[in-house]
Amino acid sequence: MRPACTATQMIDDARVRVTRFDFAPGEETGWHRHGFDYVITTLTDCEMLLEEPGGGSRQVTVPAGTSYRRQEGVEHNVVNGGKKPMSFVELELK
């Protein structure tokens, strides 16, 4: 079991939930399933280790200041697989 990242809720209203995630190297979100479509915007370069159902994993590097979106239903554990702190903001569309 790894230490947990810091999740800071910034907005949570009828339309959106916005959460900032800050990770020291080796910290994780913990396993979760996304209940809404969502958009991630990176604040730092993010070297993510994505652990996926069934035991698979993959390393993904997302440069600072970029965004991507995913649909509801994604299930994973996000780990800072790099050697530097990483941060991103997640916007969930309710």
Jmol script that loads the backbone (N, CA, C; Angstrom):
load data "model"
ATOM      1  N   MET A   1       0.833  -1.187   0.000  1.00  0.00           N
ATOM      2  CA  MET A   1       0.000   0.000   0.000  1.00  0.00           C
ATOM      3  C   MET A   1       0.877   1.249   0.000  1.00  0.00           C
ATOM      4  N   ARG A   2       0.594   2.126  -0.923  1.00  0.00           N
ATOM      5  CA  ARG A   2       1.351   3.367  -1.039  1.00  0.00           C
ATOM      6  C   ARG A   2       0.654   4.487  -0.265  1.00  0.00           C
ATOM      7  N   PRO A   3       1.385   5.572   0.025  1.00  0.00           N
ATOM      8  CA  PRO A   3       0.720   6.729   0.636  1.00  0.00           C
ATOM      9  C   PRO A   3      -0.240   7.384  -0.358  1.00  0.00           C
ATOM     10  N   ALA A   4      -1.279   8.013   0.181  1.00  0.00           N
ATOM     11  CA  ALA A   4      -2.292   8.662  -0.657  1.00  0.00           C
ATOM     12  C   ALA A   4      -1.847  10.065  -1.065  1.00  0.00           C
ATOM     13  N   CYS A   5      -2.246  10.450  -2.264  1.00  0.00           N
ATOM     14  CA  CYS A   5      -2.032  11.813  -2.724  1.00  0.00           C
ATOM     15  C   CYS A   5      -2.975  12.741  -1.964  1.00  0.00           C
ATOM     16  N   THR A   6      -2.810  14.036  -2.160  1.00  0.00           N
ATOM     17  CA  THR A   6      -3.697  15.027  -1.550  1.00  0.00           C
ATOM     18  C   THR A   6      -4.720  15.463  -2.583  1.00  0.00           C
ATOM     19  N   ALA A   7      -5.998  15.315  -2.263  1.00  0.00           N
ATOM     20  CA  ALA A   7      -7.100  15.730  -3.140  1.00  0.00           C
ATOM     21  C   ALA A   7      -7.808  16.900  -2.469  1.00  0.00           C
ATOM     22  N   THR A   8      -7.824  18.047  -3.154  1.00  0.00           N
ATOM     23  CA  THR A   8      -8.444  19.251  -2.612  1.00  0.00           C
ATOM     24  C   THR A   8      -9.622  19.634  -3.493  1.00  0.00           C
ATOM     25  N   GLN A   9     -10.816  19.528  -2.938  1.00  0.00           N
ATOM     26  CA  GLN A   9     -12.014  19.876  -3.709  1.00  0.00           C
ATOM     27  C   GLN A   9     -12.121  21.393  -3.797  1.00  0.00           C
ATOM     28  N   MET A  10     -12.251  21.888  -5.035  1.00  0.00           N
ATOM     29  CA  MET A  10     -12.295  23.323  -5.282  1.00  0.00           C
ATOM     30  C   MET A  10     -13.716  23.816  -5.551  1.00  0.00           C
ATOM     31  N   ILE A  11     -14.498  23.027  -6.282  1.00  0.00           N
ATOM     32  CA  ILE A  11     -15.894  23.346  -6.598  1.00  0.00           C
ATOM     33  C   ILE A  11     -16.669  22.037  -6.586  1.00  0.00           C
ATOM     34  N   ASP A  12     -17.869  22.071  -6.049  1.00  0.00           N
ATOM     35  CA  ASP A  12     -18.773  20.930  -6.144  1.00  0.00           C
ATOM     36  C   ASP A  12     -20.184  21.488  -6.119  1.00  0.00           C
ATOM     37  N   ASP A  13     -20.791  21.613  -7.295  1.00  0.00           N
ATOM     38  CA  ASP A  13     -22.143  22.148  -7.384  1.00  0.00           C
ATOM     39  C   ASP A  13     -22.991  21.226  -8.257  1.00  0.00           C
ATOM     40  N   ALA A  14     -24.123  21.693  -8.697  1.00  0.00           N
ATOM     41  CA  ALA A  14     -25.042  20.857  -9.469  1.00  0.00           C
ATOM     42  C   ALA A  14     -24.497  20.467 -10.840  1.00  0.00           C
ATOM     43  N   ARG A  15     -23.543  21.224 -11.355  1.00  0.00           N
ATOM     44  CA  ARG A  15     -23.063  20.980 -12.722  1.00  0.00           C
ATOM     45  C   ARG A  15     -21.680  20.355 -12.814  1.00  0.00           C
ATOM     46  N   VAL A  16     -20.759  20.727 -11.903  1.00  0.00           N
ATOM     47  CA  VAL A  16     -19.381  20.244 -11.993  1.00  0.00           C
ATOM     48  C   VAL A  16     -18.799  19.961 -10.613  1.00  0.00           C
ATOM     49  N   ARG A  17     -17.770  19.130 -10.601  1.00  0.00           N
ATOM     50  CA  ARG A  17     -16.919  18.945  -9.429  1.00  0.00           C
ATOM     51  C   ARG A  17     -15.487  19.161  -9.914  1.00  0.00           C
ATOM     52  N   VAL A  18     -14.762  20.039  -9.256  1.00  0.00           N
ATOM     53  CA  VAL A  18     -13.380  20.335  -9.618  1.00  0.00           C
ATOM     54  C   VAL A  18     -12.495  19.982  -8.428  1.00  0.00           C
ATOM     55  N   THR A  19     -11.498  19.141  -8.676  1.00  0.00           N
ATOM     56  CA  THR A  19     -10.607  18.677  -7.614  1.00  0.00           C
ATOM     57  C   THR A  19      -9.164  18.801  -8.082  1.00  0.00           C
ATOM     58  N   ARG A  20      -8.320  19.351  -7.208  1.00  0.00           N
ATOM     59  CA  ARG A  20      -6.880  19.401  -7.479  1.00  0.00           C
ATOM     60  C   ARG A  20      -6.230  18.206  -6.786  1.00  0.00           C
ATOM     61  N   PHE A  21      -5.358  17.511  -7.528  1.00  0.00           N
ATOM     62  CA  PHE A  21      -4.615  16.372  -6.993  1.00  0.00           C
ATOM     63  C   PHE A  21      -3.129  16.703  -6.981  1.00  0.00           C
ATOM     64  N   ASP A  22      -2.498  16.530  -5.823  1.00  0.00           N
ATOM     65  CA  ASP A  22      -1.064  16.763  -5.650  1.00  0.00           C
ATOM     66  C   ASP A  22      -0.428  15.476  -5.145  1.00  0.00           C
ATOM     67  N   PHE A  23       0.609  15.040  -5.837  1.00  0.00           N
ATOM     68  CA  PHE A  23       1.278  13.776  -5.536  1.00  0.00           C
ATOM     69  C   PHE A  23       2.769  13.996  -5.294  1.00  0.00           C
ATOM     70  N   ALA A  24       3.286  13.487  -4.202  1.00  0.00           N
ATOM     71  CA  ALA A  24       4.732  13.307  -4.054  1.00  0.00           C
ATOM     72  C   ALA A  24       5.088  12.042  -4.843  1.00  0.00           C
ATOM     73  N   PRO A  25       6.345  11.843  -5.174  1.00  0.00           N
ATOM     74  CA  PRO A  25       6.720  10.605  -5.864  1.00  0.00           C
ATOM     75  C   PRO A  25       6.237   9.372  -5.085  1.00  0.00           C
ATOM     76  N   GLY A  26       5.603   8.449  -5.795  1.00  0.00           N
ATOM     77  CA  GLY A  26       5.127   7.210  -5.196  1.00  0.00           C
ATOM     78  C   GLY A  26       3.736   7.273  -4.590  1.00  0.00           C
ATOM     79  N   GLU A  27       3.138   8.463  -4.477  1.00  0.00           N
ATOM     80  CA  GLU A  27       1.792   8.547  -3.929  1.00  0.00           C
ATOM     81  C   GLU A  27       0.757   8.147  -4.975  1.00  0.00           C
ATOM     82  N   GLU A  28      -0.437   7.741  -4.494  1.00  0.00           N
ATOM     83  CA  GLU A  28      -1.482   7.235  -5.365  1.00  0.00           C
ATOM     84  C   GLU A  28      -2.851   7.813  -5.017  1.00  0.00           C
ATOM     85  N   THR A  29      -3.771   7.694  -5.984  1.00  0.00           N
ATOM     86  CA  THR A  29      -5.160   8.073  -5.715  1.00  0.00           C
ATOM     87  C   THR A  29      -5.891   6.985  -4.955  1.00  0.00           C
ATOM     88  N   GLY A  30      -5.499   5.741  -5.165  1.00  0.00           N
ATOM     89  CA  GLY A  30      -6.280   4.592  -4.715  1.00  0.00           C
ATOM     90  C   GLY A  30      -7.220   4.199  -5.845  1.00  0.00           C
ATOM     91  N   TRP A  31      -7.650   2.946  -5.834  1.00  0.00           N
ATOM     92  CA  TRP A  31      -8.534   2.453  -6.889  1.00  0.00           C
ATOM     93  C   TRP A  31      -9.854   3.199  -6.872  1.00  0.00           C
ATOM     94  N   HIS A  32     -10.310   3.602  -8.038  1.00  0.00           N
ATOM     95  CA  HIS A  32     -11.592   4.300  -8.146  1.00  0.00           C
ATOM     96  C   HIS A  32     -12.172   4.123  -9.536  1.00  0.00           C
ATOM     97  N   ARG A  33     -13.494   4.298  -9.609  1.00  0.00           N
ATOM     98  CA  ARG A  33     -14.223   4.258 -10.881  1.00  0.00           C
ATOM     99  C   ARG A  33     -14.874   5.622 -11.067  1.00  0.00           C
ATOM    100  N   HIS A  34     -14.664   6.226 -12.218  1.00  0.00           N
ATOM    101  CA  HIS A  34     -15.213   7.548 -12.494  1.00  0.00           C
ATOM    102  C   HIS A  34     -16.707   7.455 -12.785  1.00  0.00           C
ATOM    103  N   GLY A  35     -17.491   8.180 -12.004  1.00  0.00           N
ATOM    104  CA  GLY A  35     -18.940   8.181 -12.154  1.00  0.00           C
ATOM    105  C   GLY A  35     -19.450   9.238 -13.116  1.00  0.00           C
ATOM    106  N   PHE A  36     -18.540  10.065 -13.637  1.00  0.00           N
ATOM    107  CA  PHE A  36     -18.899  11.133 -14.580  1.00  0.00           C
ATOM    108  C   PHE A  36     -17.840  11.217 -15.665  1.00  0.00           C
ATOM    109  N   ASP A  37     -18.207  11.786 -16.832  1.00  0.00           N
ATOM    110  CA  ASP A  37     -17.200  12.188 -17.807  1.00  0.00           C
ATOM    111  C   ASP A  37     -16.297  13.208 -17.112  1.00  0.00           C
ATOM    112  N   TYR A  38     -15.016  13.250 -17.516  1.00  0.00           N
ATOM    113  CA  TYR A  38     -14.108  14.173 -16.837  1.00  0.00           C
ATOM    114  C   TYR A  38     -13.009  14.675 -17.760  1.00  0.00           C
ATOM    115  N   VAL A  39     -12.430  15.806 -17.343  1.00  0.00           N
ATOM    116  CA  VAL A  39     -11.310  16.435 -18.044  1.00  0.00           C
ATOM    117  C   VAL A  39     -10.192  16.634 -17.032  1.00  0.00           C
ATOM    118  N   ILE A  40      -8.981  16.280 -17.423  1.00  0.00           N
ATOM    119  CA  ILE A  40      -7.790  16.495 -16.603  1.00  0.00           C
ATOM    120  C   ILE A  40      -6.953  17.584 -17.270  1.00  0.00           C
ATOM    121  N   THR A  41      -6.478  18.549 -16.473  1.00  0.00           N
ATOM    122  CA  THR A  41      -5.501  19.540 -16.942  1.00  0.00           C
ATOM    123  C   THR A  41      -4.297  19.460 -16.013  1.00  0.00           C
ATOM    124  N   THR A  42      -3.130  19.210 -16.582  1.00  0.00           N
ATOM    125  CA  THR A  42      -1.916  19.047 -15.785  1.00  0.00           C
ATOM    126  C   THR A  42      -1.331  20.414 -15.424  1.00  0.00           C
ATOM    127  N   LEU A  43      -0.864  20.527 -14.189  1.00  0.00           N
ATOM    128  CA  LEU A  43      -0.194  21.738 -13.717  1.00  0.00           C
ATOM    129  C   LEU A  43       1.313  21.585 -13.775  1.00  0.00           C
ATOM    130  N   THR A  44       1.770  20.335 -13.725  1.00  0.00           N
ATOM    131  CA  THR A  44       3.185  19.989 -13.834  1.00  0.00           C
ATOM    132  C   THR A  44       3.304  18.882 -14.875  1.00  0.00           C
ATOM    133  N   ASP A  45       4.525  18.568 -15.265  1.00  0.00           N
ATOM    134  CA  ASP A  45       4.719  17.339 -16.034  1.00  0.00           C
ATOM    135  C   ASP A  45       4.277  16.191 -15.122  1.00  0.00           C
ATOM    136  N   CYS A  46       3.488  15.286 -15.655  1.00  0.00           N
ATOM    137  CA  CYS A  46       2.961  14.178 -14.856  1.00  0.00           C
ATOM    138  C   CYS A  46       3.421  12.854 -15.447  1.00  0.00           C
ATOM    139  N   GLU A  47       4.247  12.138 -14.689  1.00  0.00           N
ATOM    140  CA  GLU A  47       4.672  10.794 -15.070  1.00  0.00           C
ATOM    141  C   GLU A  47       3.765   9.821 -14.319  1.00  0.00           C
ATOM    142  N   MET A  48       2.652   9.480 -14.957  1.00  0.00           N
ATOM    143  CA  MET A  48       1.623   8.664 -14.310  1.00  0.00           C
ATOM    144  C   MET A  48       1.847   7.182 -14.564  1.00  0.00           C
ATOM    145  N   LEU A  49       1.779   6.411 -13.497  1.00  0.00           N
ATOM    146  CA  LEU A  49       1.684   4.962 -13.606  1.00  0.00           C
ATOM    147  C   LEU A  49       0.200   4.665 -13.422  1.00  0.00           C
ATOM    148  N   LEU A  50      -0.439   4.163 -14.453  1.00  0.00           N
ATOM    149  CA  LEU A  50      -1.868   3.858 -14.414  1.00  0.00           C
ATOM    150  C   LEU A  50      -2.040   2.354 -14.223  1.00  0.00           C
ATOM    151  N   GLU A  51      -2.538   1.965 -13.054  1.00  0.00           N
ATOM    152  CA  GLU A  51      -2.825   0.565 -12.779  1.00  0.00           C
ATOM    153  C   GLU A  51      -4.264   0.317 -13.187  1.00  0.00           C
ATOM    154  N   GLU A  52      -4.481  -0.753 -13.939  1.00  0.00           N
ATOM    155  CA  GLU A  52      -5.790  -1.008 -14.531  1.00  0.00           C
ATOM    156  C   GLU A  52      -6.356  -2.343 -14.066  1.00  0.00           C
ATOM    157  N   PRO A  53      -7.690  -2.506 -14.149  1.00  0.00           N
ATOM    158  CA  PRO A  53      -8.307  -3.767 -13.745  1.00  0.00           C
ATOM    159  C   PRO A  53      -7.654  -4.955 -14.466  1.00  0.00           C
ATOM    160  N   GLY A  54      -7.581  -6.055 -13.778  1.00  0.00           N
ATOM    161  CA  GLY A  54      -7.002  -7.255 -14.366  1.00  0.00           C
ATOM    162  C   GLY A  54      -5.508  -7.359 -14.154  1.00  0.00           C
ATOM    163  N   GLY A  55      -4.910  -6.392 -13.452  1.00  0.00           N
ATOM    164  CA  GLY A  55      -3.486  -6.479 -13.135  1.00  0.00           C
ATOM    165  C   GLY A  55      -2.564  -5.763 -14.100  1.00  0.00           C
ATOM    166  N   GLY A  56      -3.101  -5.176 -15.164  1.00  0.00           N
ATOM    167  CA  GLY A  56      -2.254  -4.454 -16.110  1.00  0.00           C
ATOM    168  C   GLY A  56      -1.891  -3.075 -15.599  1.00  0.00           C
ATOM    169  N   SER A  57      -0.840  -2.518 -16.185  1.00  0.00           N
ATOM    170  CA  SER A  57      -0.453  -1.142 -15.871  1.00  0.00           C
ATOM    171  C   SER A  57       0.275  -0.559 -17.073  1.00  0.00           C
ATOM    172  N   ARG A  58       0.300   0.777 -17.111  1.00  0.00           N
ATOM    173  CA  ARG A  58       1.047   1.459 -18.168  1.00  0.00           C
ATOM    174  C   ARG A  58       1.547   2.785 -17.644  1.00  0.00           C
ATOM    175  N   GLN A  59       2.683   3.208 -18.170  1.00  0.00           N
ATOM    176  CA  GLN A  59       3.300   4.475 -17.802  1.00  0.00           C
ATOM    177  C   GLN A  59       2.931   5.502 -18.866  1.00  0.00           C
ATOM    178  N   VAL A  60       2.431   6.663 -18.443  1.00  0.00           N
ATOM    179  CA  VAL A  60       2.023   7.722 -19.358  1.00  0.00           C
ATOM    180  C   VAL A  60       2.639   9.025 -18.872  1.00  0.00           C
ATOM    181  N   THR A  61       3.269   9.772 -19.779  1.00  0.00           N
ATOM    182  CA  THR A  61       3.792  11.093 -19.442  1.00  0.00           C
ATOM    183  C   THR A  61       2.904  12.135 -20.091  1.00  0.00           C
ATOM    184  N   VAL A  62       2.341  13.026 -19.261  1.00  0.00           N
ATOM    185  CA  VAL A  62       1.461  14.085 -19.745  1.00  0.00           C
ATOM    186  C   VAL A  62       2.158  15.421 -19.431  1.00  0.00           C
ATOM    187  N   PRO A  63       2.545  16.182 -20.455  1.00  0.00           N
ATOM    188  CA  PRO A  63       3.274  17.429 -20.223  1.00  0.00           C
ATOM    189  C   PRO A  63       2.445  18.474 -19.474  1.00  0.00           C
ATOM    190  N   ALA A  64       3.106  19.328 -18.728  1.00  0.00           N
ATOM    191  CA  ALA A  64       2.452  20.412 -17.990  1.00  0.00           C
ATOM    192  C   ALA A  64       1.637  21.276 -18.939  1.00  0.00           C
ATOM    193  N   GLY A  65       0.445  21.681 -18.480  1.00  0.00           N
ATOM    194  CA  GLY A  65      -0.389  22.594 -19.245  1.00  0.00           C
ATOM    195  C   GLY A  65      -1.217  21.957 -20.333  1.00  0.00           C
ATOM    196  N   THR A  66      -1.274  20.631 -20.374  1.00  0.00           N
ATOM    197  CA  THR A  66      -2.086  19.952 -21.379  1.00  0.00           C
ATOM    198  C   THR A  66      -3.316  19.337 -20.729  1.00  0.00           C
ATOM    199  N   SER A  67      -4.291  19.023 -21.553  1.00  0.00           N
ATOM    200  CA  SER A  67      -5.550  18.464 -21.066  1.00  0.00           C
ATOM    201  C   SER A  67      -5.924  17.227 -21.862  1.00  0.00           C
ATOM    202  N   TYR A  68      -6.696  16.356 -21.228  1.00  0.00           N
ATOM    203  CA  TYR A  68      -7.317  15.235 -21.932  1.00  0.00           C
ATOM    204  C   TYR A  68      -8.645  14.943 -21.260  1.00  0.00           C
ATOM    205  N   ARG A  69      -9.521  14.220 -21.974  1.00  0.00           N
ATOM    206  CA  ARG A  69     -10.827  13.882 -21.404  1.00  0.00           C
ATOM    207  C   ARG A  69     -11.084  12.394 -21.535  1.00  0.00           C
ATOM    208  N   ARG A  70     -11.898  11.898 -20.623  1.00  0.00           N
ATOM    209  CA  ARG A  70     -12.298  10.490 -20.623  1.00  0.00           C
ATOM    210  C   ARG A  70     -13.783  10.415 -20.286  1.00  0.00           C
ATOM    211  N   GLN A  71     -14.375   9.295 -20.641  1.00  0.00           N
ATOM    212  CA  GLN A  71     -15.795   9.099 -20.371  1.00  0.00           C
ATOM    213  C   GLN A  71     -16.008   8.396 -19.037  1.00  0.00           C
ATOM    214  N   GLU A  72     -17.203   8.560 -18.521  1.00  0.00           N
ATOM    215  CA  GLU A  72     -17.635   7.883 -17.308  1.00  0.00           C
ATOM    216  C   GLU A  72     -17.312   6.396 -17.404  1.00  0.00           C
ATOM    217  N   GLY A  73     -16.944   5.807 -16.279  1.00  0.00           N
ATOM    218  CA  GLY A  73     -16.718   4.371 -16.237  1.00  0.00           C
ATOM    219  C   GLY A  73     -15.265   3.951 -16.166  1.00  0.00           C
ATOM    220  N   VAL A  74     -14.332   4.870 -16.419  1.00  0.00           N
ATOM    221  CA  VAL A  74     -12.914   4.523 -16.328  1.00  0.00           C
ATOM    222  C   VAL A  74     -12.612   4.085 -14.901  1.00  0.00           C
ATOM    223  N   GLU A  75     -11.902   2.965 -14.774  1.00  0.00           N
ATOM    224  CA  GLU A  75     -11.519   2.444 -13.468  1.00  0.00           C
ATOM    225  C   GLU A  75     -10.017   2.270 -13.436  1.00  0.00           C
ATOM    226  N   HIS A  76      -9.363   2.818 -12.409  1.00  0.00           N
ATOM    227  CA  HIS A  76      -7.909   2.723 -12.322  1.00  0.00           C
ATOM    228  C   HIS A  76      -7.404   3.232 -10.978  1.00  0.00           C
ATOM    229  N   ASN A  77      -6.105   3.080 -10.783  1.00  0.00           N
ATOM    230  CA  ASN A  77      -5.361   3.696  -9.694  1.00  0.00           C
ATOM    231  C   ASN A  77      -4.271   4.521 -10.352  1.00  0.00           C
ATOM    232  N   VAL A  78      -4.184   5.806 -10.006  1.00  0.00           N
ATOM    233  CA  VAL A  78      -3.164   6.685 -10.570  1.00  0.00           C
ATOM    234  C   VAL A  78      -2.045   6.843  -9.543  1.00  0.00           C
ATOM    235  N   VAL A  79      -0.802   6.584  -9.982  1.00  0.00           N
ATOM    236  CA  VAL A  79       0.367   6.663  -9.115  1.00  0.00           C
ATOM    237  C   VAL A  79       1.360   7.638  -9.742  1.00  0.00           C
ATOM    238  N   ASN A  80       2.003   8.456  -8.912  1.00  0.00           N
ATOM    239  CA  ASN A  80       3.115   9.267  -9.426  1.00  0.00           C
ATOM    240  C   ASN A  80       4.286   8.315  -9.604  1.00  0.00           C
ATOM    241  N   GLY A  81       4.536   7.948 -10.854  1.00  0.00           N
ATOM    242  CA  GLY A  81       5.617   7.027 -11.175  1.00  0.00           C
ATOM    243  C   GLY A  81       6.933   7.719 -11.453  1.00  0.00           C
ATOM    244  N   GLY A  82       6.986   9.032 -11.259  1.00  0.00           N
ATOM    245  CA  GLY A  82       8.204   9.802 -11.521  1.00  0.00           C
ATOM    246  C   GLY A  82       8.980  10.096 -10.249  1.00  0.00           C
ATOM    247  N   LYS A  83       9.989  10.945 -10.409  1.00  0.00           N
ATOM    248  CA  LYS A  83      10.870  11.300  -9.294  1.00  0.00           C
ATOM    249  C   LYS A  83      10.612  12.699  -8.770  1.00  0.00           C
ATOM    250  N   LYS A  84       9.635  13.419  -9.371  1.00  0.00           N
ATOM    251  CA  LYS A  84       9.306  14.779  -8.951  1.00  0.00           C
ATOM    252  C   LYS A  84       7.828  14.840  -8.571  1.00  0.00           C
ATOM    253  N   PRO A  85       7.452  15.815  -7.737  1.00  0.00           N
ATOM    254  CA  PRO A  85       6.024  15.992  -7.437  1.00  0.00           C
ATOM    255  C   PRO A  85       5.239  16.247  -8.719  1.00  0.00           C
ATOM    256  N   MET A  86       3.973  15.834  -8.734  1.00  0.00           N
ATOM    257  CA  MET A  86       3.109  16.108  -9.881  1.00  0.00           C
ATOM    258  C   MET A  86       1.750  16.580  -9.382  1.00  0.00           C
ATOM    259  N   SER A  87       1.109  17.417 -10.222  1.00  0.00           N
ATOM    260  CA  SER A  87      -0.201  17.973  -9.866  1.00  0.00           C
ATOM    261  C   SER A  87      -1.063  18.110 -11.103  1.00  0.00           C
ATOM    262  N   PHE A  88      -2.364  17.865 -10.919  1.00  0.00           N
ATOM    263  CA  PHE A  88      -3.332  18.127 -11.989  1.00  0.00           C
ATOM    264  C   PHE A  88      -4.664  18.504 -11.384  1.00  0.00           C
ATOM    265  N   VAL A  89      -5.516  19.106 -12.216  1.00  0.00           N
ATOM    266  CA  VAL A  89      -6.869  19.464 -11.832  1.00  0.00           C
ATOM    267  C   VAL A  89      -7.821  18.596 -12.644  1.00  0.00           C
ATOM    268  N   GLU A  90      -8.790  17.998 -11.959  1.00  0.00           N
ATOM    269  CA  GLU A  90      -9.794  17.163 -12.591  1.00  0.00           C
ATOM    270  C   GLU A  90     -11.135  17.887 -12.528  1.00  0.00           C
ATOM    271  N   LEU A  91     -11.791  18.011 -13.669  1.00  0.00           N
ATOM    272  CA  LEU A  91     -13.116  18.607 -13.765  1.00  0.00           C
ATOM    273  C   LEU A  91     -14.090  17.515 -14.176  1.00  0.00           C
ATOM    274  N   GLU A  92     -15.025  17.177 -13.287  1.00  0.00           N
ATOM    275  CA  GLU A  92     -16.041  16.159 -13.579  1.00  0.00           C
ATOM    276  C   GLU A  92     -17.313  16.854 -14.032  1.00  0.00           C
ATOM    277  N   LEU A  93     -17.905  16.365 -15.126  1.00  0.00           N
ATOM    278  CA  LEU A  93     -19.114  16.939 -15.702  1.00  0.00           C
ATOM    279  C   LEU A  93     -20.317  16.154 -15.217  1.00  0.00           C
ATOM    280  N   LYS A  94     -21.133  16.745 -14.369  1.00  0.00           N
ATOM    281  CA  LYS A  94     -22.275  16.042 -13.785  1.00  0.00           C
ATOM    282  C   LYS A  94     -23.451  16.012 -14.742  1.00  0.00           C
TER     283      LYS A  94
END
end "model"
wireframe off; spacefill off
backbone 0.3
color backbone group
